[in-house]
């Protein structure tokens, strides 16, 4: 009874002391519950099932990663909360409570905090889940009416996960009580007796590690000798190891060098509050080196994850728009089916017909493809799809002249058309131009003509799935091939409001094939092709943002908890400084000098690492990373600044709370 009363009294009479810990747990519960609500949202599941993408499995696998980092975040918060209370726990023992009773107090307090946090986090998460579901549908460009979903499974999963985390943190707290003696509980953590001097040689060694990691990251994976020897995962692991070790060495041994330099320059050292700032940083730096390196790596990871996924998302959306020039393209319609399709489109009130035309291409097998061909060749069933230069120019004009016109091709010359032309390496383009391809008859027994590429065009004329590897030849060669192969007739329609043409597309497909399916060999729809890509990449982006939020919370909280803990230990020293006449302006300068480097240094390393990672990504996967990365870094800057402001404000409040005593 006494133990329970002490626990309740601590909680409700000194709730301000528990507030930071409570908010950390509540935020973690809010994030996890919101994520699980979305994973179990029947509307989202229905959409993933409709578009046959890996939505549910993506959410399930990501939930495991989320649990790990939420657990890490709470454990870090809990460990610093306990360090602040060491003297209080020692006082309980001094007053006669047994260690078992002290453990019982901590367990009951933990149970109360987690119970209140679960209620607060789940209630807030119910409303936030609607907000995030609206964000998800906006990312994938779907018109969906969302409602607040009350997911019993999400609630049970959240309660179960956080009960396990609570049990672990309770055991950790009890272990600390049982492990520490009374003297250890009352002892403050002392600063290092020996000031770290730093090392120029180890700093250079660390820079070499980072430089090696950067060099490897910036190399072309397909052309680099090292990457061929290491293979992908070994190379990636080596980059990570080199950069992490190099970052730790540089932070650990270069910062003491810089501080020692300023310490030795009396004009700098004795100017204003620098005497207090530099001295404090020198003594605290050794134990902060690991933390700063960890924050730098977490910052780089956060920026790279969200920046990379954002770049792939924007690149995929750009590509799918470019690769589907028409609203609908349908293969080999009979006259009756064509009339029915025309009638359906002309009757549509929402989507007005802009143009309708007809074209054709010839699928021709190749005898001697190169060992490595562009991806579109394999997507086209290892065939070349031929059209004449006159037909190319006619379609290109209808499709707003996206490509340069083609004329004057000689027999045996061809122009390769496809979106992959902007991505394939220059060496492969040269090999394609130097290679002579032999065409074979449909029965694979006779050799026909040859074709050699003399140029490239990057904008496809046909939608995804049709003539993916288009080759333009002159009319004579095309007519000759026409005597050997049956042309594939393509009926092309373009309508207005194509982003909202799902119902029209379903009616057309029902008339053509007798069923509605997103996968079809006869019909290629802009709306379907766009949303297959947008839903898949959008879901990955959405999950990546969630994981990035957790990484960011861990990054900011590590600094925050460490500085708040240091503030409590340094409060007596500041009390003396106030009695000596320390002003508010000088206090702000001291705090900025002590906290600023701990925020700025890892941020600069994190941004540097992520920039190299994004450049390497752009170089090897041909994605545009500049705009998505600038957006991500800008948002990160803002919220990182908020964390700095919160940390500095709380630091100032803690050290000055007994200022006038």
N, C-alpha and C positions, 0 to 999 in steps of 0.2 A: 504493500500500500504506500509506504514511504517513497519507494522507487518511482512508482507511477505518479505520485504527487509532484515529485521533483521534476520529472520529465515534462508534465503538463505545465507546471509553473515556468520552467525554462522557455517552453515554446510560446506561450501566450503572453507572458510579461516581458520577454526579451525577443519578440519576433523580429525586430530590426536586425538583430545579429544573425538570424536564420534567413533573412530575406534573399540575399545573394544566392545561397545554396538552393533555396526554394525556387527561385526564378530559373536557375540553371536546369533543375530537374523538370520544371513545368515546360520550359522551352523544348527540351528533349522529347518529352511526352507529346507535346503539340506536333512537332515535326514527324515523329514516328507514327502517331495515330492518324494524322492527315494522310501520310503516305499509304498506310494500310487501308484507310477508308477508300482511297482512290483505287487501290489494287482490288478491293472487293466491291467496287461500285458496279452494279449490274448493267448500267447504261454504257459505261466504258468497256466492260467485258463484251457486251453485245456488238459494239463498234469494232473492237479488235477481231471478234469472230467474223463479222461481216466482211472485213477487209483482209482476213486471213493473215494477220501479222502476229509477231511473237509477243504481244502485249502482256499477257498474264504471266508468262514465264520470265519476261524481262523484269516485271515488278517483283516477282517472287525472289529471283536471284539477287536483285538489288536490295531487297529488304534485309538479307543476311549481312551485306556490307554496311548497311545503315545501322544495324544492331551493334556491330563491332565498334563503329565510331561513336555512336551514342553512348555505349558503355564506357569507352575511353574518356569521352567528354565528362560524363558524370563522375567517373572514378577520379579524374584530375580535380574536379570541383570538390569532391568529398575529401580528398587527401589534404588540400589546402585549408578546407574548413576545419578539419581535425587539428591541423598544426596550430591554427589560431586558438584552439580551445585546450591546448596542452596544459596550461597553468590551471584552467578551470577543473580539468580532470584530476590534476594533482591535488587541488584543493579538496575535492571530494574524498580522496584517500586520506588526506591530512585530518579531515573531520571525522574519520572513523569508518567510512564506507569501505566494504570489502571490494576487491577488484571485480568479483562477479556481479555485485550490485551496480557498480559503475558501468559495466558492460550492459546490464539490463536497462539502465537509463538511456544509453546510446541506442539500443535496439528499439525501445519504445519511441524515442524521439524520431528515429529514422522512419518507423512505421507511420507516425503522425505526419511527418513531412511528405512522405511518398503518397499517403492517402489523400492529403489536400492537393498535392501536385497532380495526382491522377485525375481528380475531379476537375481542377482548373484546366489542365491540358486537354482532356477529352471534350469538355464543354466548348472550349475555344476551337478545338480541332474540328468539331461538327460543323461550325460555321466556316472555318478556313478551308475545309474540304470542298465546299461549293466554290469558293473563290479560286482554288487551284484547279478544279475541274473545268471551270470557265477558261482559265489560262491554257489548259491542255487543249481544249477544243479550238481556242483561238490560234494556237501554234499550228495545229493540223488543218486549220481553215475549214471547219465543219460548223454548219448551223445546227446547234442542238440546244434545246431548252433544258437547263439544268435545275435541279431542285436539291434541297438539303436532304442528304441520305443518312439515315441512322443505321450504321452497320454493327450488328451484334458481334460478328466475327472479329471485326477490327478492334472492338472494345476488349474482347477476351484475349486476343493476341497481345494487345498493348499491356493489359494488366499482367499477363503471364510473363512477358519479357521484363517488365520493370519490377516485378516481384523477385525475379532471379537476380537482377542487378542490385536490388535492395538487400537481398540476402548476402550477396558478395560484399557489398560495402559495409554491412553490419559486421560480418566476420572480420573484415580488414580493421575496422574500428576496435573490435574486441581484442584482436591480435596486438594492436598498438598498446592498449591498456595493459594487457598481460605481459607484454615484452619489455615495456619501459619501467624503470624504477622510479620512485618518487622524486629523486634528485633530477633524473632525466626529464621528467614532466615539467619541472619548474625551470629547467635550464633554457635560456634563449639560444637560438642558433647563432653562433659567433661568426664574425667575418674571418676570412683567411688571415692567418698571422703573417704569412709571406705574400708580399705583393707580387702578382705575376708579372714577369719582366718582358715576356714576348720573345719572339725569335724570328729574325729576318730570313734565316735559311728555311725554317719550317713554313713560313708564310709563302716563300717562293715555291716550296715543295707543294703546298696546297694549291697555289695558282696553276702549277703544272698539271695537277690532277684535274682541276676544273677545265683547263685548256684542252687536255686530252679528251675529256668527256664532250666538250663543245665541238671539237674537231670531228669526233666520231659521229656525233648527232647531225652535223651539217653535211656529211658525205652522202652521195647517192648510193642507196642500198644495193641497187642492181649492178653498179659499176665499181664499187669499192672492193679492193682486195681484202681489207680487214673484215668487212661484212660477209664476204663469201666464206672466209675462214671461220668466223664466229657463229654464223647463222643468226636469225632474227632475235630470238629470246636471249641468247647469250650476249649478243651485242647490246641489247636494251639493258640487261642487267649490269653490264660493264659500265655503261654510261651512267646509270643510276648510282652505282657504287663510287665511281670516280668523282662525280659531282657532290655527293653527300660527304665523302671523306674530305675532299678539297674545301668544301664550304666550312666544315668544322675546323680544319687546320687554319684557314685564313682568319676566321672570326676569333678563334682561341688565341692565336699568336700575333695577329697584326694589330688588333685593337689595343692590347697592352703596349705595343710599340708606339702607337700614336699617342696614347695617353701619357706614356713616359716622356715623349718628346715635348708635349705641352707642359707637363709637370716640371721639366727642366728649364723651360723658358719663363723666367720670373715675370716678365711683362704680361704674359698671357695668364700664368697661374694665379697671380695676385690681383687680377682685374675683376672687380665686382664680386659675383658669387662663384667665380670659377674655382676658387680654393676649395669650397665645399663640394662642388659638383665633380671636379676631376678626382679628388681624393676618394669620394664615395664610389665613383665608377671603378676606380682602380682596384678597390678592395672587393667589390661585388662581381667583378667581371669573370673571374675564374669559374664560379658556380653558375653563372648565367650563360657560359659558352655553349653548353649542350642545348639549353633552351632556345637560344638564338638560332642555332643551326637547325633545330627541329622546326622552328617557326618559318625559317627561310624555305625549307623543303616543303612544308605544308602550304605555304603561300604559292610556291611554284606549281605544286600539284593542283591546287584549286584553280589557278589561272589557266593552267594547261588543259585540265579536264574540260572546263566549261568553254574555253576558247576553241579547243579542237573540235568538240562536239558541235558548237555553234557554227564553226567553219564548214564542217561536213554537212550540217543541215542546210545552211544557206547555199552551199555548192550543189547539193542534191536537188534542191528546189529550183535553182537556176537551170540546171541541166535538164530536168524533166520538162520545164517550160520550153526550152530550146529544142528538145528532141521530139516534141509533139506539136507540129505546126498547125494541125487541123483539129477541129472539135471531134469529128468522127471520120474514120476511114474503114471501109468494109471491102472484103475480098469477094470477087466472083459472084456478084448478085445476078439472079435470073431477072428477066424483064418484069415479071410479076412482083418479085420481092423489091425491085428497085422502085416500082410505082408505089408500093405500100410504104416504103421508107420515106419517099418524097412526100406522100400524103401526111404521114405522122409529123414530119418536121414542119410542114407548112401550116398545120393545124395548131402548133404550139403557140400559146399566147405569151409565155415568158421568154422563150428563146427564139428569136427571129432569124430566119435563114439569111446569111450574108453572101455566101456563094456556094455553088455546087459544081463539081467538075469530075472528070474521069481520066485515069491514067493507066499505065501498065508497065511492068518490068519483067525481065527474064532471069530466072534463077539458073545459074550455070555452074557445074562442078569444076574444080581446079585440080590439075594433076600434080603440081609440084609446089604446094604452099611452103613458105619458109618455116623453119623450126619454131620461130616465135612470130606470131601474127597479132595484130590488134584484137582486143577482146570482141569487137563487133563481128569479126569474121567467124568466130565460134558461135556467137549468138545467132548468126545467120546460117547455121547448120553447115558451115565450111563451104559455102557457096558465095559466088559473086552475083550481085543483082544488077543487071545491066539496063540502062536507059539511054536513049539517044540525046545528043547535045541539044537538039531542037526541043525535045520534051523537057529536058532539064530547064532550059531558059523559059519555057512557057510556064511551068509550075513555079519557078523562082519568081517570076513577075507577079503571079497570083498571090504568092506568099510574101509580098512587099520587098522583093529584091534583097533578101537577107544575104545571099551569096553574090559574088562577082559572076557575071555571065561567062559562058564558055563558047569558044568558037575556034575553028581552024585546026581541029584535031586530025592527025593523020591516021591511017590504018595502023593498028597495033598500039596506039597510044590511048591512055585512059586517065580520067581524073577521079580520084577517090573522094567520096563524100561521106562525112560522118562526124558526130560531135567528138569522137575520140581523137580526131586529128589535132585538137588543141592540147591534148594531154600526152600523146606518145612522145618519147624522147627523140631528139634530133637524129641520133644515130640510127634509130629504127626507121625514121622517115627516109634517110639516105639509103638504107638497105632495101626498103620497099621500092624506091625509085631505080635502084640498080638491078633489081631482080626481074627476070622475064617469066611471067606466069603462062603456063600452057593450059588451055581450056579443053575439056573433054566432052564427049557426047553424053547424052542422058544415060545410055547403057554402059558408060565408062570404057568402051572398047576403042573408040576413035579419038584421035587428037584433032581439034579444030584449029581455031586461031590462037595467037599469042596476044598478051597485053602487057604493057609496061607503063607504070604510073609516071606521069610528067607533072602532076600537080595535085593539090588537095583543096577541098572546100569543107568548111566546118559545120554548116547548118543542114541537117537532114531535110529531105523533101517529104519523107513518109514518117508516120508515127512509129513509136516504139513497137517492135515485133514484126514490122513489115520492111523488107529490103534494108536491113540494118547495115549491110556492107554494100553500099551503092557505088557502082562504077559507071561513069559517063564515057561513052564512045561516040564516034561519028555515025552518021545515019547509015553508011554503007555496011559497016561492021554489025550494027544493030540489025539491019534487014537480013544479013546473012545468018546471024544467030537465030533470028525469028523463024527461019525455015527448019531449025532443029529443035526448038523448044516452044512449048505452049506458054503464052504470056499470062501473068497473073494480073487480072483486071482489078483496079482499085477505084472504088467510088468514094469521092472526097466531099465532105460537107463541113461548112463552118457556120456556127451560129453565135448569136449574142449571148451575154451572161453565161459564158461557158463554165465559170466557177460554181454556178448553181444549176447545172444541167443534168443532175443525176436521174431525175424522173424521166426526162426525155430519152436519155441513154438507155434506161431500162426498157422503155417501150420499144425502142428501135431494136435492141438485142432480142427481146421477146419475139418480135416479128421475124427477125432474121434466123435465129437459132432455136426458137421455141422454149428458151429458158434464159434466166438472168444469172450471169457469173462474171466475176472480175477477171477470170482467166479465159481467154478466147483466142482461137487461131484464125477466126474470120473477121473479128471486129477489134479495132484499136481506138479507144476513147481517151481524149485528153483528161476528162474528169477522173476516170478510173486510174489511169497511169499516174496522174498527179497525186491522188490521194493514197495510193499504195505506198508511194515514196514519202509523202508528207506525214502520214500516220506512223510509219515505221521510224523515220528519222526524228520526227517530232516527239515520239514517245521516248526515244533514246536521249534527246536533248532535255526533255522534262525530267527524266530520272537523273541525268547528269547534273542539272541545276540543283536538285534535291541533295545529291551527294556533295556537291560543291558548297551548299549552305552549311552542311555538317562540318566539312573541312574548315570553312571560314570560322564557324563558331569555336571549333577546337583551337584554331590559330589565335584568334583574339582573346579567348578565355585563358590560354596558357600565360600570355603576358599579363592579363588583367589580374588573375589570381596571384601570380608571383609578385606583382608590384603592390597589390593590396596587403599581402602578407608582410612584405618588407616595410610598408608604411606603419603597420602596427608595431614592428620591432624597432623602428626608428623614431617613433613618437616621443620617447623621453628625451632624445637628443634635440628634437625640434622645440620641445618645451623650454629647454635651456636657451636655445637661440631666440625664442620669443622674448624671454626675460632680458636678453642682451640687446633687444631692440630690432629684431628682424621684421621688416615691413612686408606688406602683402605683395608688392611688386617683386621684392627679392625672393619671397617664397615661391612665386610663380616661375621665376627664372631658375631657381634650384630644381624645382620639380620638372620643368621642361628639359633642363640639362641632364637630369638623371633618367627620365623616362623616354625622352625623345630618341636617343640613340638606340634604345632597345626596340623601338618601333621601326625606325627608319632603316637601320642596317639590314635586318632580315627582309624587309620589304624590297630594298634595292637588289639584294641577292635573288629573292624570289622572282622579281620581274625580269632580271637578267637571264635566269635559268629558263623561265617560261618563254621569253623572246626567242632564245636559241631553239627551244623545243618546237615552237611554232614555225620558225624558218625551216627547220629540218622537215617538219610535216608538210609544209607547202612545197618543198623541193622534191620530196619523194612521192607525194600523193596528189600533186597538182590541184590543191584546193586554195581558194582565196582566203587568207587568214587575217588580212590587215584590218578591215572594218569590224568583224566580230571580236577580234582581240582588243581593239581600241575600246569598244563598248564595254567589254568585260573588265578591262583594267580600270576604266573610268568609274564603273560602279563599285569595284573593289576598293579603289581609292576613297570614295565617299564613305563607305561603311567602315573601312579601316580607320578613317579619321574620326568617325563616331566612337569607335572603341578607344582611340587615344583620348578623346575628350572625356569619356566616362571614366577612364583610368586616372587621368590627371585630376579630374574633379573629386573623385572619391579619395585619391591620395591626399589632396589638399584638405578635404574635410576630416580625414582620420588624424593627420598630424597636427591639425589646429583645433581639434574638438575641446581640448583642455587648455586652450591658449590663455584664458583669463582666470584660470584657477589660482 
